[in-house]
Amino acid sequence: MASVRLVGVLPHLDRPFEYAVTPATAAAGPGMRVRVRFSGKDTEGIVLGRHAAPTTDRALAPLHRLVSEDVVVPPALMRVCEEVAERSAGTVGDVLRLALPPRHARAEKADRAVEVKEREAASLAEAEPGGAEPDTSDADESGVPEAVELDAGESAPAVPEVGAEQPAHPRPGDRYPGLAALITRAGISEGPVPRASITLDAADSWTEVAADAIGDLAAGKGALAIAPDQRDVARLSRVLTERGIDHEILAGTEGPEKRYRTFRRILRGSTRVVLGNRSAAFAPVQDLALVICWDEADDLLEEPRAPYPHTRTVLQCRSAEERCALLFLSASDSVTLRALSDLGYLARLEPLPASGTAVRPRIVAMDEYLREREGASGRSRLPQEAMRVIRRGLERGSVLVQVPRSGYSPAIACTFCRTRAQCPHCSAPLSQNGRGGPLHCRVCGRREDGYRCPECDRTEVRAMVIGSTRTAEELHRAFPEATLKVAGGAHGALEDDAVPDRAIIVATPGAEPAPRTRYAACLLLDADALLGRAAFDADVEAVRRWRGAISLVASADEGGEVLIVGTSTLPAIRDLVAHRSSFFLDRVLADRQELDLPPFRRVAEIVGDREACRAFLESVELPDATDVFGPVDLEGPDAADRARAVVRIEPARSRELAAALRAGVAARSARKARGSLRVRLDPPDVF
């Protein structure tokens, strides 16, 4: 008989089931895909193991079909899926659905033919005389260099290969001495697993640091690099290609056939370096020794499908189960990573001491002195100092202008009383597409020609927020001879190699192109608007967005400069001006600890139909000392009869909370309770 884990079943059925092995499915083994009959339906499952006798006296249903003899879920990866499900209060079947791409028969057949040819070619190569033996004189019996212990403050030198040529210029990765110790320990089966985070200086490209780490791995070791955006993946792929490092890209944006062919090449070990975004976190890399994650605070790494695990959680589970080194790279300090560092889970790898002008651009905020010096212009959205920064930058290269919102005027308000203009039909904000254009609703499409303020009955309106399109229009009038490009929003992405020389690039946060020649200057507009988002982490997210743009600018020694137009006394803006300062994040962590906010509390959100949400909270057995907030009715046109509740507990008991919520969902599923309900742990927008 075979023990089978079913994929995508109801929560109360998330357990192994036993099936009889038939002569047609005799080849079924652990990790293989099978089809079984379950509840009258043809259901996909993964074989967990083979046993001589069943654990029940009842007759077993047979395995319906062996889908493939490929071991798509190795035992270690199955344990990772089980751990992710436990941490996320979800089902293993749902995690398997995230981990496995849909099978494509034609891709499997074609790749199997390629595999046969590769084996034949390898056999012929081994049969030829004169093959050289690999030199293992400097390795131990396992073929791995001697282990080096990694501590948080360690500064171990890199261990170059014998006979390797030294680089003509220092590599960016060499500026972080602890990285060499982490790579040395990567893949070692004994001792502590090395895990670290690096907050990069603005002058250091994350793709170069990641490529340095991957290139320094021992021969035969595997690496997995995860980035939020497909453009980030393409940038790292370009650097690895230039260095001659073979790799594969496993992306969810590829077609089913191409994606499954790539998945199978990874599965059989054709390549051991894999790049991808969120969907590649479960890639079955053989001999995995190093996992790299770039910008883990990006919301693109948050899984939108049940059980909603963050990519960081998946990589942590893989590091624990497969004993692979874990490295987080970022341009800005992350609250979560700092908390993990304070707990001793991650080592913080600090860069070598360096002058601020050598590792970052000159950063200036529009303070009171600059504003008073300019007079009335100093209080405007585009002061004269901003124009001077753009003008100086255009003399040396391209200039980046970051604005918080896309569009023309995405938010309109009454000129007299400042009441925000809303659609009288659906209550969504009204916006304006062009100068003098009519007001329209972005939700229902209603055109509002005769708008009157509901508070003061006046008809005059003004823009509350200026979008990227209007900003580009104003800059084009000021610099008519400069090439101007807009990136983000309705304009779409602008490729890195499409940035003209000596051009002005207006982009929204996250949409900035990264040309090979860095920007000569950068302008961060409407800083107060980005800080004013209705979110408890608005300040941390704003700093992350700003530092991402600053990392694309040349250093001060090369003439690079950045101007921030906002309230210069705000802690988030002052943090940008300071060099390698941790004061801002220390203050954020202290405030969150005092207010019992994440990461000092584990939080779960229950959202669903009003009666279903209340019944769930009454029936679930939450651990002692769990704080329950709500349920409260949701607001909005699509929130009728829906409610939301938040539960909170100390991190040391987070496993108990996850287990209780998981059991509650399973019990609700077993009794076929009415209404829809969604349970998420650590949702990003909970407060």
C-alpha positions as CSV (number, residue, x, y, z in Angstrom):
1,M,0.0,0.0,0.0
2,A,1.0,3.7,-0.4
3,S,0.5,6.6,1.9
4,V,-0.7,9.6,-0.1
5,R,-1.0,13.3,0.7
6,L,-3.8,14.9,-1.3
7,V,-3.4,18.3,-2.9
8,G,-6.1,21.0,-2.4
9,V,-8.6,19.1,-0.2
10,L,-10.8,20.6,2.5
11,P,-9.0,21.5,5.8
12,H,-10.5,18.7,7.9
13,L,-9.2,16.2,5.3
14,D,-5.6,17.4,5.3
15,R,-3.9,14.2,6.4
16,P,-2.3,11.2,4.7
17,F,-4.6,8.6,3.2
18,E,-3.8,4.9,2.3
19,Y,-4.3,3.5,-1.1
20,A,-3.6,0.0,-2.6
21,V,-0.8,-0.2,-5.2
22,T,-1.8,-2.0,-8.4
23,P,0.5,-3.6,-10.9
24,A,0.0,-0.6,-13.2
25,T,1.2,1.7,-10.4
26,A,3.9,-0.6,-8.9
27,A,6.6,2.0,-9.7
28,A,5.0,4.6,-7.5
29,G,7.4,5.8,-4.9
30,P,7.8,8.7,-2.4
31,G,7.6,12.1,-3.9
32,M,5.8,11.0,-7.1
33,R,2.6,12.4,-8.5
34,V,-0.4,10.1,-8.6
35,R,-4.1,10.4,-9.3
36,V,-6.7,8.8,-6.9
37,R,-10.4,8.7,-6.5
38,F,-11.5,10.7,-3.5
39,S,-15.1,11.6,-2.7
40,G,-16.1,10.6,-6.2
41,K,-13.6,12.9,-7.9
42,D,-10.2,12.4,-9.6
43,T,-7.8,14.1,-7.2
44,E,-4.0,14.7,-7.4
45,G,-1.8,13.4,-4.6
46,I,1.8,13.0,-3.6
47,V,3.1,9.6,-2.4
48,L,4.6,9.9,1.0
49,G,5.8,6.3,1.3
50,R,5.2,2.6,0.6
51,H,4.3,0.2,3.4
52,A,3.8,-3.6,3.5
53,A,0.5,-3.5,5.3
54,P,-2.3,-0.9,5.9
55,T,-3.2,0.4,9.3
56,T,-6.9,-0.4,8.8
57,D,-9.0,-3.5,8.2
58,R,-11.1,-1.8,5.5
59,A,-10.5,-2.5,1.9
60,L,-8.3,0.1,0.3
61,A,-9.2,2.0,-2.9
62,P,-6.5,1.5,-5.6
63,L,-4.2,4.2,-6.9
64,H,-6.0,5.3,-10.0
65,R,-2.9,6.3,-12.1
66,L,0.8,7.1,-11.7
67,V,1.1,10.5,-13.3
68,S,4.9,10.5,-13.6
69,E,7.9,8.7,-12.2
70,D,9.6,12.0,-11.4
71,V,10.2,12.6,-7.7
72,V,8.7,16.1,-7.8
73,V,8.6,16.5,-4.0
74,P,11.8,15.1,-2.3
75,P,11.4,14.2,1.4
76,A,13.1,17.3,2.6
77,L,10.8,19.5,0.5
78,M,7.8,17.7,1.8
79,R,8.9,18.4,5.4
80,V,9.3,22.1,4.4
81,C,5.8,22.2,3.1
82,E,4.5,20.7,6.3
83,E,6.4,23.2,8.4
84,V,5.1,26.1,6.3
85,A,1.6,24.9,6.7
86,E,2.0,24.6,10.4
87,R,3.4,28.1,10.7
88,S,0.7,29.6,8.5
89,A,-2.2,27.8,10.1
90,G,-3.0,26.3,6.7
91,T,-3.1,22.9,5.0
92,V,-0.2,21.0,3.5
93,G,-2.3,20.4,0.4
94,D,-2.6,24.2,-0.2
95,V,1.2,24.6,0.3
96,L,1.9,21.8,-2.2
97,R,-0.3,23.6,-4.7
98,L,2.0,26.6,-4.3
99,A,5.2,24.6,-4.5
100,L,4.4,22.5,-7.6
101,P,3.9,23.9,-11.1
102,P,1.2,22.1,-13.1
103,R,2.6,19.1,-15.0
104,H,3.0,19.5,-18.7
105,A,3.3,16.2,-20.5
106,R,5.0,17.5,-23.7
107,A,7.6,19.4,-21.7
108,E,8.3,16.4,-19.6
109,K,8.7,14.1,-22.6
110,A,11.0,16.6,-24.4
111,D,13.2,17.1,-21.3
112,R,13.4,13.3,-20.7
113,A,14.8,12.9,-24.2
114,V,17.4,15.6,-23.5
115,E,18.3,13.8,-20.2
116,V,18.9,10.6,-22.1
117,K,21.2,12.3,-24.6
118,E,23.1,14.0,-21.7
119,R,23.7,10.7,-20.0
120,E,24.9,9.1,-23.2
121,A,27.3,12.0,-23.8
122,A,28.6,11.7,-20.2
123,S,29.1,8.0,-20.5
124,L,31.2,8.5,-23.7
125,A,33.3,11.2,-22.0
126,E,34.0,8.9,-19.1
127,A,35.0,6.0,-21.4
128,E,37.6,8.2,-23.2
129,P,41.2,7.8,-21.7
130,G,43.1,10.6,-20.2
131,G,40.5,12.1,-18.0
132,A,42.0,14.2,-15.3
133,E,41.3,13.6,-11.6
134,P,40.0,16.6,-9.7
135,D,42.5,18.1,-7.2
136,T,41.3,17.7,-3.7
137,S,44.5,18.3,-1.9
138,D,43.1,21.4,-0.1
139,A,39.8,19.8,0.9
140,D,38.8,17.4,3.6
141,E,37.2,14.0,3.1
142,S,33.9,15.5,2.1
143,G,35.5,17.6,-0.6
144,V,34.6,20.9,1.2
145,P,37.1,23.4,2.6
146,E,37.6,23.4,6.3
147,A,34.7,25.0,8.1
148,V,34.9,28.5,9.6
149,E,32.6,29.6,12.4
150,L,30.4,32.6,11.7
151,D,29.7,35.1,14.3
152,A,27.7,38.3,14.1
153,G,30.8,40.5,14.3
154,E,33.2,38.2,12.5
155,S,35.5,39.6,9.8
156,A,37.0,36.5,8.2
157,P,39.0,37.0,5.0
158,A,37.9,35.4,1.8
159,V,39.6,32.1,0.9
160,P,40.6,32.3,-2.8
161,E,41.1,29.2,-4.9
162,V,44.6,28.1,-5.5
163,G,45.9,29.6,-8.7
164,A,42.9,31.9,-9.1
165,E,43.7,35.3,-10.4
166,Q,43.0,38.2,-8.1
167,P,40.5,40.7,-9.3
168,A,41.9,44.0,-10.6
169,H,39.4,46.0,-8.5
170,P,37.9,45.1,-5.1
171,R,34.6,43.3,-5.5
172,P,31.5,44.7,-3.7
173,G,31.1,41.5,-1.8
174,D,34.6,41.9,-0.3
175,R,33.5,45.1,1.5
176,Y,31.4,42.8,3.8
177,P,34.0,40.6,5.5
178,G,31.5,38.3,7.2
179,L,30.2,37.2,3.9
180,A,33.3,35.2,3.2
181,A,32.7,33.3,6.4
182,L,29.1,32.6,5.6
183,I,30.0,31.2,2.2
184,T,32.7,29.0,3.7
185,R,30.2,27.4,6.0
186,A,27.4,27.2,3.3
187,G,26.4,23.6,2.8
188,I,28.3,22.2,5.8
189,S,26.3,19.5,7.4
190,E,27.6,19.9,10.9
191,G,27.5,22.9,13.3
192,P,25.2,25.9,13.3
193,V,23.5,26.9,10.0
194,P,24.9,30.4,9.0
195,R,22.1,33.0,8.5
196,A,22.8,36.7,8.0
197,S,21.5,40.0,6.7
198,I,23.3,42.8,4.9
199,T,22.1,46.4,4.6
200,L,24.0,47.5,1.6
201,D,25.7,50.8,1.1
202,A,24.1,52.8,-1.7
203,A,27.2,52.4,-3.9
204,D,27.0,48.6,-3.8
205,S,24.8,46.9,-6.3
206,W,22.9,43.9,-4.8
207,T,23.3,42.0,-8.0
208,E,27.1,42.2,-7.8
209,V,27.1,41.2,-4.1
210,A,24.8,38.3,-4.8
211,A,26.9,37.2,-7.8
212,D,30.0,37.4,-5.6
213,A,28.4,35.1,-3.1
214,I,27.2,32.6,-5.7
215,G,30.5,32.5,-7.5
216,D,32.4,31.8,-4.3
217,L,30.4,28.6,-3.5
218,A,32.2,25.3,-3.6
219,A,31.9,23.3,-6.8
220,G,28.7,21.3,-7.0
221,K,26.8,23.3,-4.4
222,G,23.4,24.7,-5.3
223,A,22.1,28.3,-4.8
224,L,18.7,29.9,-4.9
225,A,18.2,33.6,-5.3
226,I,14.8,35.2,-4.8
227,A,13.8,38.8,-5.8
228,P,10.4,40.5,-5.6
229,D,10.2,41.7,-9.2
230,Q,10.9,40.0,-12.5
231,R,13.1,42.9,-13.5
232,D,15.3,42.3,-10.5
233,V,15.6,38.6,-11.5
234,A,16.6,39.7,-15.0
235,R,19.3,42.1,-13.6
236,L,20.9,39.3,-11.5
237,S,20.7,37.0,-14.5
238,R,22.5,39.4,-16.6
239,V,25.4,39.7,-14.1
240,L,25.7,36.0,-13.7
241,T,25.7,35.5,-17.5
242,E,28.6,38.1,-17.8
243,R,30.5,36.1,-15.2
244,G,29.9,32.8,-17.0
245,I,27.8,31.2,-14.2
246,D,25.2,28.8,-15.5
247,H,21.8,29.3,-14.0
248,E,18.0,28.9,-14.6
249,I,15.2,31.3,-14.1
250,L,12.0,29.8,-12.7
251,A,9.3,32.4,-13.1
252,G,5.5,32.3,-12.8
253,T,5.2,34.6,-15.8
254,E,6.5,32.0,-18.2
255,G,4.1,29.7,-20.1
256,P,3.2,26.3,-18.6
257,E,5.4,24.3,-20.9
258,K,8.5,26.4,-20.5
259,R,8.0,26.7,-16.8
260,Y,7.7,22.9,-16.3
261,R,10.6,22.2,-18.5
262,T,12.7,24.5,-16.4
263,F,11.3,22.9,-13.2
264,R,12.3,19.5,-14.4
265,R,15.9,20.6,-15.3
266,I,16.2,21.9,-11.8
267,L,14.7,18.7,-10.4
268,R,17.3,16.4,-12.1
269,G,20.2,18.7,-11.2
270,S,21.0,19.9,-14.7
271,T,21.7,23.3,-13.1
272,R,22.3,24.1,-9.5
273,V,21.8,27.9,-9.5
274,V,18.2,29.1,-9.7
275,L,16.8,32.6,-9.8
276,G,13.1,33.6,-9.5
277,N,10.5,35.5,-7.7
278,R,8.0,34.4,-5.1
279,S,6.9,31.3,-7.0
280,A,10.5,30.0,-7.1
281,A,10.9,29.8,-3.3
282,F,10.1,26.0,-3.4
283,A,12.4,25.2,-6.3
284,P,13.9,21.7,-5.7
285,V,17.5,22.7,-6.1
286,Q,19.9,19.8,-5.6
287,D,22.6,20.1,-2.9
288,L,21.2,23.5,-1.9
289,A,23.9,25.4,0.1
290,L,22.9,29.0,-0.2
291,V,19.6,30.9,-0.3
292,I,19.6,34.7,-1.1
293,C,16.6,37.0,-0.7
294,W,16.7,40.5,-2.0
295,D,14.4,43.2,-0.4
296,E,12.3,40.8,1.8
297,A,10.1,43.8,2.9
298,D,8.7,44.2,-0.6
299,D,5.0,43.4,-0.6
300,L,5.4,41.4,-3.8
301,L,6.9,38.6,-1.6
302,E,3.6,38.2,0.2
303,E,1.7,35.2,-1.1
304,P,-1.9,36.2,-2.0
305,R,-3.1,32.5,-2.0
306,A,-3.9,30.3,0.9
307,P,-2.3,29.8,3.4
308,Y,-0.6,33.1,2.6
309,P,3.0,32.3,3.7
310,H,5.5,35.1,3.3
311,T,8.5,34.1,1.1
312,R,10.7,34.9,4.1
313,T,8.9,32.1,6.1
314,V,9.4,29.6,3.3
315,L,13.1,30.3,3.0
316,Q,13.5,30.1,6.8
317,C,11.9,26.7,6.8
318,R,14.2,25.5,3.9
319,S,17.2,26.8,5.8
320,A,16.3,24.8,8.9
321,E,15.3,21.6,7.1
322,E,18.0,21.5,4.3
323,R,20.7,23.2,6.4
324,C,21.5,25.8,3.7
325,A,22.9,29.2,4.4
326,L,20.4,32.1,4.4
327,L,21.4,35.6,3.3
328,F,19.0,38.6,3.2
329,L,20.2,41.6,1.2
330,S,18.5,45.0,1.3
331,A,19.1,48.6,0.6
332,S,17.2,49.6,3.8
333,D,16.9,48.2,7.3
334,S,13.9,46.0,7.7
335,V,11.9,45.9,10.9
336,T,11.5,42.1,10.8
337,L,15.1,41.4,10.0
338,R,16.3,43.8,12.7
339,A,14.1,41.9,15.2
340,L,15.5,38.6,14.0
341,S,19.0,40.0,14.4
342,D,18.3,41.2,18.0
343,L,17.1,37.7,18.8
344,G,20.3,36.2,17.6
345,Y,18.7,34.3,14.6
346,L,20.5,36.4,12.0
347,A,24.0,37.8,12.1
348,R,24.3,41.4,10.9
349,L,27.2,41.7,8.4
350,E,28.5,45.2,8.6
351,P,30.5,46.8,5.8
352,L,34.1,48.0,6.1
353,P,34.5,51.6,7.4
354,A,34.4,54.0,4.5
355,S,33.9,57.7,3.8
356,G,30.3,58.7,3.3
357,T,31.1,60.4,0.0
358,A,32.6,57.2,-1.4
359,V,29.7,54.9,-0.7
360,R,26.6,57.1,-1.2
361,P,25.5,60.3,-3.0
362,R,25.3,63.7,-1.3
363,I,21.8,63.8,0.4
364,V,20.2,67.1,1.3
365,A,16.7,67.8,2.6
366,M,14.8,71.0,2.0
367,D,15.2,72.5,5.5
368,E,14.1,75.8,6.8
369,Y,17.3,77.5,5.8
370,L,17.0,76.5,2.2
371,R,13.3,77.5,2.1
372,E,13.8,80.9,3.8
373,R,16.7,81.6,1.4
374,E,14.5,81.0,-1.6
375,G,11.6,83.0,-0.3
376,A,8.1,82.1,-1.7
377,S,9.6,79.5,-4.0
378,G,11.0,77.6,-1.1
379,R,7.4,76.6,0.0
380,S,6.4,75.3,-3.5
381,R,6.3,71.7,-4.6
382,L,9.2,72.3,-7.0
383,P,11.5,74.9,-5.4
384,Q,14.3,76.5,-7.2
385,E,16.8,74.3,-5.4
386,A,15.1,71.3,-7.1
387,M,15.5,72.9,-10.5
388,R,19.2,73.6,-9.8
389,V,19.8,69.9,-8.8
390,I,18.1,68.7,-12.0
391,R,20.1,71.2,-14.1
392,R,23.5,70.2,-12.5
393,G,22.6,66.5,-12.9
394,L,21.7,66.9,-16.6
395,E,25.2,68.2,-17.2
396,R,26.7,64.9,-16.1
397,G,24.0,62.3,-16.9
398,S,20.4,61.3,-16.4
399,V,18.2,62.5,-13.5
400,L,15.7,60.5,-11.5
401,V,12.5,62.1,-10.1
402,Q,10.5,60.0,-7.8
403,V,6.8,60.9,-7.1
404,P,4.5,58.9,-4.8
405,R,1.5,58.5,-7.2
406,S,0.9,57.9,-10.8
407,G,-1.6,59.7,-13.0
408,Y,-2.2,63.4,-13.4
409,S,-4.2,64.5,-10.3
410,P,-5.2,61.3,-8.5
411,A,-6.8,63.2,-5.5
412,I,-9.0,66.3,-5.8
413,A,-10.3,68.5,-2.9
414,C,-12.4,71.6,-2.5
415,T,-10.4,74.8,-2.8
416,F,-12.2,76.4,0.1
417,C,-12.7,73.8,2.8
418,R,-10.3,71.1,1.6
419,T,-13.0,68.4,1.6
420,R,-11.9,65.5,-0.6
421,A,-14.0,65.2,-3.7
422,Q,-15.8,61.9,-3.9
423,C,-18.1,60.3,-6.5
424,P,-21.8,60.8,-5.5
425,H,-22.6,57.4,-7.0
426,C,-20.0,55.0,-5.3
427,S,-18.1,57.3,-2.9
428,A,-14.7,56.6,-4.5
429,P,-12.2,59.5,-4.9
430,L,-12.6,61.7,-8.0
431,S,-9.5,62.4,-10.1
432,Q,-8.4,64.4,-13.1
433,N,-6.6,63.2,-16.1
434,G,-5.2,66.4,-17.6
435,R,-5.0,70.2,-17.2
436,G,-8.6,71.5,-17.3
437,G,-10.0,68.0,-17.8
438,P,-13.3,66.8,-16.3
439,L,-13.5,65.1,-13.0
440,H,-14.1,61.4,-13.2
441,C,-14.4,58.3,-10.9
442,R,-11.7,55.6,-11.2
443,V,-14.1,53.0,-9.8
444,C,-17.4,53.3,-11.6
445,G,-16.2,55.5,-14.5
446,R,-18.8,58.3,-13.8
447,R,-18.0,61.7,-15.3
448,E,-18.8,64.5,-12.9
449,D,-19.1,67.8,-14.8
450,G,-21.2,69.7,-12.3
451,Y,-19.4,68.8,-9.0
452,R,-20.4,70.7,-5.9
453,C,-18.7,70.3,-2.5
454,P,-21.1,68.6,-0.1
455,E,-19.8,70.7,2.8
456,C,-19.6,74.3,1.4
457,D,-21.5,73.9,-1.9
458,R,-18.6,75.5,-3.9
459,T,-17.5,74.2,-7.3
460,E,-13.8,75.1,-7.3
461,V,-11.4,72.2,-6.7
462,R,-7.7,71.8,-6.4
463,A,-5.2,68.9,-6.6
464,M,-4.3,67.3,-3.2
465,V,-1.7,65.0,-4.8
466,I,0.2,65.6,-8.0
467,G,0.9,62.5,-10.1
468,S,3.8,61.5,-12.3
469,T,2.1,62.6,-15.5
470,R,1.5,66.2,-14.3
471,T,5.0,66.3,-12.8
472,A,6.5,65.3,-16.1
473,E,4.4,68.0,-17.8
474,E,5.8,70.7,-15.4
475,L,9.4,69.5,-15.8
476,H,9.0,69.5,-19.6
477,R,8.1,73.1,-19.5
478,A,11.1,73.9,-17.3
479,F,13.5,71.8,-19.4
480,P,12.1,71.7,-22.9
481,E,15.4,70.4,-24.5
482,A,15.8,67.4,-22.2
483,T,14.5,64.0,-23.0
484,L,11.7,63.1,-20.6
485,K,10.4,59.6,-19.8
486,V,7.7,58.4,-17.4
487,A,7.8,55.0,-15.7
488,G,5.1,53.3,-13.7
489,G,1.3,53.5,-13.6
490,A,-0.5,53.6,-17.0
491,H,2.8,54.4,-18.7
492,G,4.1,50.9,-17.9
493,A,7.7,49.9,-17.0
494,L,10.7,51.5,-18.6
495,E,13.5,49.0,-19.4
496,D,16.9,49.6,-17.9
497,D,18.6,49.9,-21.3
498,A,15.9,52.3,-22.5
499,V,17.1,55.2,-20.3
500,P,18.5,57.8,-22.6
501,D,21.7,59.8,-21.8
502,R,21.1,63.1,-20.0
503,A,17.4,62.5,-19.6
504,I,14.8,63.1,-16.9
505,I,13.1,60.0,-15.7
506,V,9.9,60.5,-13.7
507,A,8.9,57.3,-11.8
508,T,6.7,56.1,-9.1
509,P,8.2,54.1,-6.2
510,G,9.4,50.7,-7.3
511,A,9.1,51.5,-11.0
512,E,12.5,53.2,-11.3
513,P,14.7,51.8,-14.1
514,A,18.3,50.9,-13.2
515,P,20.7,52.0,-16.0
516,R,24.2,50.6,-15.9
517,T,25.6,54.2,-15.7
518,R,24.0,55.5,-12.4
519,Y,21.9,58.6,-12.2
520,A,23.8,61.8,-11.7
521,A,21.0,63.2,-9.4
522,C,17.8,62.2,-7.8
523,L,14.8,64.3,-6.7
524,L,12.4,62.8,-4.1
525,L,9.2,64.8,-4.4
526,D,6.1,65.0,-2.1
527,A,7.9,63.2,0.8
528,D,5.2,64.1,3.2
529,A,2.5,62.5,1.0
530,L,4.4,59.2,1.0
531,L,4.7,59.4,4.8
532,G,1.1,60.2,5.2
533,R,-0.3,56.9,4.0
534,A,-3.0,55.3,6.3
535,A,-0.7,52.5,7.5
536,F,1.1,51.9,10.8
537,D,4.4,51.2,8.8
538,A,4.1,54.1,6.4
539,D,7.4,55.7,7.6
540,V,9.4,52.5,7.4
541,E,8.0,51.7,3.9
542,A,8.7,55.3,2.8
543,V,12.3,55.0,3.8
544,R,12.6,51.7,2.0
545,R,11.3,53.2,-1.2
546,W,13.6,56.2,-0.9
547,R,16.7,54.2,-0.2
548,G,15.8,52.0,-3.2
549,A,15.9,55.1,-5.4
550,I,19.1,56.5,-3.7
551,S,20.9,53.2,-4.5
552,L,20.6,54.0,-8.2
553,V,22.5,57.3,-7.9
554,A,26.3,57.8,-8.3
555,S,28.4,58.4,-5.2
556,A,29.2,61.9,-4.0
557,D,32.8,61.5,-5.1
558,E,31.4,61.0,-8.6
559,G,29.1,64.0,-8.3
560,G,25.9,62.3,-7.4
561,E,23.4,64.2,-5.3
562,V,19.9,63.7,-3.9
563,L,17.3,66.3,-2.8
564,I,14.4,65.4,-0.6
565,V,11.4,67.8,-0.8
566,G,9.5,67.4,2.5
567,T,9.5,68.3,6.1
568,S,13.2,67.9,7.0
569,T,12.6,67.6,10.7
570,L,10.7,64.3,10.4
571,P,12.7,61.3,11.7
572,A,12.3,59.3,8.5
573,I,13.8,62.1,6.4
574,R,16.5,62.8,8.9
575,D,17.4,59.1,8.7
576,L,18.2,59.4,5.0
577,V,20.6,62.3,5.6
578,A,22.5,60.5,8.3
579,H,25.2,58.1,7.2
580,R,24.8,54.5,8.5
581,S,22.5,55.6,11.3
582,S,20.3,53.1,13.2
583,F,18.5,55.8,15.3
584,F,15.3,55.8,13.2
585,L,14.8,52.0,13.2
586,D,15.7,51.8,16.9
587,R,13.0,54.4,17.6
588,V,10.4,52.5,15.4
589,L,11.2,49.2,17.3
590,A,10.9,50.9,20.7
591,D,7.5,52.4,19.7
592,R,6.2,49.1,18.4
593,Q,7.3,47.3,21.5
594,E,5.5,49.8,23.7
595,L,2.3,49.5,21.6
596,D,2.4,45.7,21.3
597,L,2.7,45.8,17.5
598,P,4.5,43.4,15.3
599,P,7.2,42.0,15.4
600,F,6.7,42.0,19.2
601,R,3.3,40.4,18.9
602,R,2.1,37.6,16.6
603,V,-1.1,38.8,14.9
604,A,-3.8,36.9,13.0
605,E,-6.7,38.3,11.0
606,I,-10.1,36.7,10.6
607,V,-12.2,38.2,7.8
608,G,-15.5,36.9,6.4
609,D,-19.3,37.0,6.7
610,R,-20.4,38.6,9.8
611,E,-22.1,35.6,11.4
612,A,-19.3,33.2,10.2
613,C,-16.7,35.5,11.8
614,R,-18.6,35.7,15.1
615,A,-19.3,31.9,15.2
616,F,-15.7,31.1,14.6
617,L,-14.4,33.3,17.4
618,E,-17.0,31.7,19.8
619,S,-16.0,28.1,18.8
620,V,-12.2,28.3,18.5
621,E,-10.1,27.5,21.6
622,L,-7.6,30.3,21.6
623,P,-4.6,30.1,24.0
624,D,-4.7,31.9,27.2
625,A,-3.6,35.6,27.2
626,T,-4.7,36.0,23.6
627,D,-6.0,39.5,22.8
628,V,-9.2,39.5,20.7
629,F,-10.2,42.7,18.9
630,G,-13.6,42.8,17.2
631,P,-15.3,41.6,15.1
632,V,-16.2,44.9,13.6
633,D,-18.2,45.5,10.4
634,L,-16.2,46.3,7.3
635,E,-16.9,49.6,5.5
636,G,-17.1,50.1,1.7
637,P,-19.4,49.3,-1.2
638,D,-18.2,45.6,-1.3
639,A,-18.2,45.0,2.4
640,A,-21.9,44.4,3.1
641,D,-22.5,41.9,5.9
642,R,-18.8,41.3,6.3
643,A,-16.7,41.6,9.5
644,R,-13.1,41.5,10.6
645,A,-11.4,40.5,13.8
646,V,-7.8,40.6,15.0
647,V,-6.2,38.3,17.5
648,R,-2.8,38.9,19.1
649,I,-0.4,36.9,21.2
650,E,3.2,37.0,22.3
651,P,5.7,35.5,19.8
652,A,6.8,32.8,22.2
653,R,3.4,31.2,21.9
654,S,2.8,31.8,18.2
655,R,2.8,28.1,17.5
656,E,-0.1,27.6,19.9
657,L,-2.1,30.3,18.2
658,A,-1.4,28.9,14.7
659,A,-2.4,25.4,15.9
660,A,-5.6,26.7,17.5
661,L,-6.6,28.6,14.3
662,R,-5.8,25.6,12.2
663,A,-7.9,23.3,14.3
664,G,-10.8,25.9,14.3
665,V,-10.8,26.1,10.5
666,A,-10.7,22.3,10.2
667,A,-13.6,21.9,12.6
668,R,-15.6,24.5,10.8
669,S,-14.9,22.7,7.5
670,A,-15.9,19.3,9.0
671,R,-19.4,20.6,10.1
672,K,-19.9,22.4,6.8
673,A,-20.5,25.8,8.5
674,R,-22.1,28.4,6.3
675,G,-20.5,31.6,5.1
676,S,-17.0,32.4,3.8
677,L,-14.1,32.9,6.1
678,R,-10.4,33.7,5.7
679,V,-7.7,33.4,8.3
680,R,-4.2,35.0,7.8
681,L,-1.3,35.1,10.1
682,D,0.9,38.2,10.1
683,P,-1.0,40.1,7.4
684,P,0.9,43.2,6.2
685,D,-2.1,45.5,6.4
686,V,-3.6,44.5,9.7
687,F,-3.2,47.9,11.4
